[in-house]
Amino acid sequence: MPRITIYLRNDVEKLARKTARSKRMSVSRWIAEHVVSRAVGTWPKSVLNAAGAISDFPSLKEIRKGYGRDSRREPVSSR
């Protein structure tokens, strides 16, 4: 498996080690998982699972109530 050297400030290294230990994983694995999650650019499962979880969350119509009509917008060109 390839290796990469990274340089961290002492406080960042301590935080990474503490966090990895709390999740019962190696620092290397913890960092690798974060690199993958950032590189892929998707939301974490915990966030995706939370969508729609609040049953009494107001609708968009309720949120916009009292703000008046929306401004007319220019169409987005598709170049």
Backbone as a chain_set.jsonl record, in Angstrom:
{"seq": "MPRITIYLRNDVEKLARKTARSKRMSVSRWIAEHVVSRAVGTWPKSVLNAAGAISDFPSLKEIRKGYGRDSRREPVSSR", "coords": {"N": [[0.849, -1.178, 0.0], [0.584, 2.229, -0.834], [2.424, 4.98, 0.658], [2.045, 8.105, 2.325], [3.447, 11.108, 3.423], [2.53, 13.415, 5.826], [2.471, 16.663, 7.286], [1.735, 17.894, 10.405], [0.606, 20.352, 12.714], [1.515, 20.273, 16.186], [-0.717, 20.394, 17.951], [-2.796, 19.678, 16.24], [-2.077, 17.104, 15.519], [-2.316, 15.813, 18.007], [-5.058, 16.097, 18.434], [-6.041, 14.616, 16.247], [-5.078, 12.039, 16.893], [-6.4, 11.613, 19.354], [-9.104, 11.719, 18.544], [-9.205, 9.604, 16.667], [-8.581, 7.468, 18.357], [-10.821, 7.535, 20.037], [-12.697, 6.596, 18.319], [-11.901, 4.099, 18.003], [-9.956, 3.383, 16.038], [-7.068, 3.339, 13.871], [-4.84, 6.151, 13.485], [-3.997, 6.5, 10.894], [-5.971, 5.113, 9.403], [-8.219, 6.627, 10.131], [-7.58, 9.183, 9.082], [-7.383, 8.473, 6.364], [-10.058, 7.735, 5.799], [-11.29, 10.2, 6.061], [-10.066, 11.636, 4.009], [-11.043, 10.253, 1.78], [-13.817, 10.733, 2.09], [-13.918, 13.5, 1.705], [-12.855, 13.777, -0.843], [-14.645, 12.431, -2.467], [-16.934, 13.908, -2.175], [-19.554, 13.651, -1.155], [-22.449, 13.725, 0.979], [-22.286, 12.756, 4.412], [-23.59, 9.581, 5.61], [-25.079, 9.885, 7.955], [-26.085, 12.473, 7.747], [-27.606, 12.314, 5.405], [-29.49, 10.433, 6.236], [-30.864, 11.939, 8.048], [-32.487, 13.613, 6.624], [-35.715, 14.78, 6.263], [-36.413, 13.916, 8.767], [-37.563, 15.456, 10.732], [-40.673, 15.75, 11.613], [-42.536, 17.858, 11.969], [-41.454, 20.013, 10.647], [-41.542, 23.168, 9.082], [-43.174, 23.833, 5.926], [-41.893, 24.946, 2.716], [-43.561, 26.912, 1.744], [-44.743, 27.829, 4.107], [-42.48, 28.841, 5.402], [-41.78, 30.966, 3.744], [-43.926, 32.642, 4.039], [-45.32, 35.822, 4.416], [-43.214, 37.208, 3.339], [-43.739, 38.327, 0.915], [-44.01, 38.575, -2.719], [-41.783, 36.693, -4.755], [-38.81, 37.839, -6.385], [-38.513, 38.458, -9.893], [-36.576, 36.362, -11.898], [-33.645, 36.077, -13.954], [-33.365, 33.79, -16.674], [-31.31, 30.871, -16.511], [-28.572, 30.433, -18.54], [-27.771, 27.804, -20.805], [-24.899, 26.809, -21.666]], "CA": [[0.0, 0.0, 0.0], [1.403, 3.444, -0.887], [2.521, 5.8, 1.873], [2.117, 9.554, 2.138], [3.869, 11.808, 4.631], [1.881, 14.711, 6.026], [3.008, 17.395, 8.418], [0.667, 18.499, 11.194], [1.002, 21.041, 13.941], [1.411, 19.377, 17.342], [-2.077, 20.351, 18.478], [-3.629, 18.96, 15.28], [-1.734, 15.693, 15.656], [-2.924, 15.325, 19.255], [-6.5, 16.009, 18.2], [-6.274, 13.48, 15.344], [-4.865, 10.803, 17.662], [-7.478, 11.494, 20.348], [-10.343, 11.412, 17.834], [-9.088, 8.247, 16.118], [-8.655, 6.548, 19.492], [-12.206, 7.498, 20.514], [-13.466, 5.825, 17.34], [-11.249, 2.783, 17.993], [-9.293, 3.127, 14.762], [-5.736, 3.933, 13.775], [-4.817, 7.505, 12.939], [-3.884, 6.343, 9.444], [-7.295, 4.768, 8.862], [-9.107, 7.766, 10.363], [-7.242, 10.202, 8.089], [-7.742, 7.951, 5.043], [-11.513, 7.831, 5.641], [-11.642, 11.609, 5.852], [-9.623, 12.012, 2.661], [-12.01, 9.674, 0.846], [-15.105, 11.424, 2.194], [-13.792, 14.845, 1.118], [-12.563, 13.657, -2.273], [-15.85, 11.964, -3.15], [-17.843, 15.047, -2.159], [-20.926, 13.304, -0.823], [-22.833, 13.954, 2.36], [-22.194, 11.563, 5.25], [-24.854, 8.86, 5.752], [-25.839, 10.447, 9.073], [-26.792, 13.657, 7.252], [-28.621, 11.845, 4.459], [-30.54, 9.766, 7.007], [-31.617, 12.946, 8.799], [-33.415, 14.317, 5.73], [-37.117, 14.465, 6.501], [-36.583, 13.318, 10.086], [-38.344, 16.35, 11.596], [-42.016, 15.643, 11.048], [-43.291, 19.112, 12.002], [-40.672, 21.078, 10.023], [-42.453, 23.934, 8.214], [-43.002, 23.721, 4.478], [-41.293, 26.115, 2.089], [-44.618, 27.922, 1.68], [-44.874, 28.403, 5.452], [-41.27, 29.608, 5.699], [-41.794, 32.197, 2.944], [-45.132, 33.413, 4.349], [-45.052, 37.152, 4.926], [-42.099, 37.839, 2.651], [-44.174, 38.913, -0.342], [-43.697, 37.813, -3.933], [-40.376, 36.52, -5.087], [-38.355, 38.65, -7.519], [-38.385, 37.766, -11.164], [-35.181, 36.026, -12.115], [-33.219, 35.809, -15.328], [-33.141, 32.364, -16.895], [-29.922, 30.426, -16.544], [-28.232, 29.982, -19.89], [-27.123, 26.494, -20.849], [-23.854, 26.883, -22.694]], "C": [[0.893, 1.24, 0.0], [1.376, 4.21, 0.435], [2.607, 7.266, 1.478], [2.557, 10.147, 3.466], [3.131, 13.134, 4.685], [2.489, 15.364, 7.257], [1.856, 18.116, 9.107], [1.272, 19.287, 12.345], [0.8, 20.069, 15.108], [-0.015, 19.263, 17.866], [-3.022, 19.579, 17.556], [-3.353, 17.462, 15.364], [-2.371, 15.094, 16.906], [-4.425, 15.148, 19.088], [-6.835, 14.816, 17.308], [-6.12, 12.161, 16.093], [-5.995, 10.563, 18.664], [-8.788, 11.08, 19.675], [-10.327, 10.0, 17.272], [-9.223, 7.213, 17.228], [-10.093, 6.421, 19.999], [-13.105, 6.691, 19.589], [-12.896, 4.413, 17.157], [-10.668, 2.429, 16.617], [-7.917, 3.773, 14.787], [-5.848, 5.341, 13.194], [-4.773, 7.433, 11.412], [-5.247, 6.048, 8.808], [-8.254, 5.942, 8.992], [-8.858, 8.863, 9.327], [-7.655, 9.745, 6.696], [-9.242, 8.052, 4.797], [-11.944, 9.265, 5.393], [-11.205, 12.099, 4.482], [-10.628, 11.496, 1.641], [-13.329, 10.442, 0.894], [-15.052, 12.816, 1.577], [-13.59, 14.765, -0.389], [-13.797, 13.253, -3.065], [-16.886, 13.076, -3.199], [-19.293, 14.698, -1.905], [-21.195, 13.615, 0.644], [-22.655, 12.666, 3.151], [-23.566, 10.901, 5.393], [-25.706, 9.44, 6.867], [-26.646, 11.666, 8.636], [-27.911, 13.235, 6.304], [-29.789, 11.181, 5.19], [-31.418, 10.765, 7.763], [-32.636, 13.684, 7.931], [-34.841, 13.851, 5.97], [-37.403, 13.911, 7.879], [-37.435, 14.178, 11.03], [-39.742, 16.453, 11.008], [-42.77, 16.97, 11.012], [-42.49, 20.283, 11.444], [-41.573, 21.829, 9.053], [-42.137, 23.743, 6.733], [-42.366, 24.997, 3.95], [-42.303, 27.261, 2.009], [-44.785, 28.609, 3.038], [-43.668, 29.27, 5.813], [-41.297, 30.953, 4.987], [-42.987, 33.102, 3.238], [-44.74, 34.767, 4.949], [-43.9, 37.869, 4.243], [-42.502, 38.488, 1.333], [-43.766, 38.042, -1.521], [-42.198, 37.772, -4.162], [-40.034, 37.395, -6.29], [-38.279, 37.804, -8.773], [-36.901, 37.548, -11.438], [-34.895, 35.8, -13.578], [-33.037, 34.314, -15.495], [-31.645, 32.047, -16.933], [-29.629, 29.904, -17.947], [-27.525, 28.636, -19.819], [-26.119, 26.487, -21.988], [-23.16, 25.577, -22.839]], "O": [[1.862, 1.297, 0.757], [0.432, 4.1, 1.218], [3.164, 7.618, 0.439], [2.084, 9.726, 4.522], [3.11, 13.886, 3.71], [2.965, 14.679, 8.162], [1.1, 18.853, 8.474], [2.322, 18.926, 12.878], [-0.006, 19.143, 15.012], [-0.474, 18.167, 18.188], [-3.94, 18.907, 18.026], [-4.274, 16.648, 15.289], [-2.907, 13.986, 16.862], [-4.994, 14.159, 19.55], [-7.793, 14.09, 17.572], [-6.948, 11.263, 15.941], [-6.484, 9.441, 18.802], [-9.495, 10.202, 20.168], [-11.315, 9.275, 17.382], [-9.9, 6.199, 17.059], [-10.533, 5.327, 20.351], [-14.138, 6.168, 20.007], [-13.331, 3.648, 16.296], [-10.866, 1.326, 16.107], [-7.636, 4.64, 15.615], [-6.814, 5.676, 12.508], [-5.434, 8.214, 10.727], [-5.623, 6.656, 7.806], [-9.019, 6.225, 8.07], [-9.803, 9.411, 8.76], [-8.213, 10.528, 5.926], [-9.661, 8.416, 3.698], [-12.856, 9.518, 4.606], [-11.905, 12.897, 3.859], [-11.022, 12.229, 0.734], [-13.895, 10.766, -0.15], [-16.033, 13.267, 0.987], [-14.105, 15.603, -1.128], [-13.975, 13.682, -4.205], [-17.64, 13.175, -4.168], [-20.184, 15.39, -2.398], [-20.268, 13.75, 1.443], [-22.856, 11.582, 2.604], [-24.591, 11.577, 5.308], [-26.931, 9.487, 6.746], [-27.766, 11.869, 9.103], [-29.031, 13.74, 6.392], [-30.944, 11.352, 4.801], [-32.571, 10.473, 8.08], [-33.554, 14.313, 8.457], [-35.133, 12.658, 5.888], [-38.524, 13.476, 8.145], [-37.966, 13.672, 12.018], [-39.963, 17.159, 10.024], [-43.573, 17.187, 10.104], [-42.809, 21.436, 11.735], [-42.297, 21.204, 8.278], [-40.989, 23.522, 6.346], [-42.307, 26.007, 4.651], [-41.95, 28.427, 2.183], [-44.95, 29.827, 3.105], [-43.816, 30.311, 6.453], [-40.887, 31.966, 5.553], [-43.047, 34.221, 2.73], [-43.929, 34.838, 5.873], [-43.638, 39.034, 4.545], [-41.675, 39.139, 0.694], [-43.252, 36.935, -1.357], [-41.461, 38.692, -3.808], [-40.898, 37.659, -7.127], [-38.018, 36.602, -8.724], [-36.08, 38.442, -11.231], [-35.766, 35.39, -14.346], [-32.603, 33.635, -14.565], [-30.831, 32.875, -17.343], [-30.344, 29.049, -18.469], [-26.773, 28.366, -18.883], [-26.46, 26.192, -23.133], [-22.25, 25.45, -23.658]]}, "num_chains": 1, "name": "protein.A"}
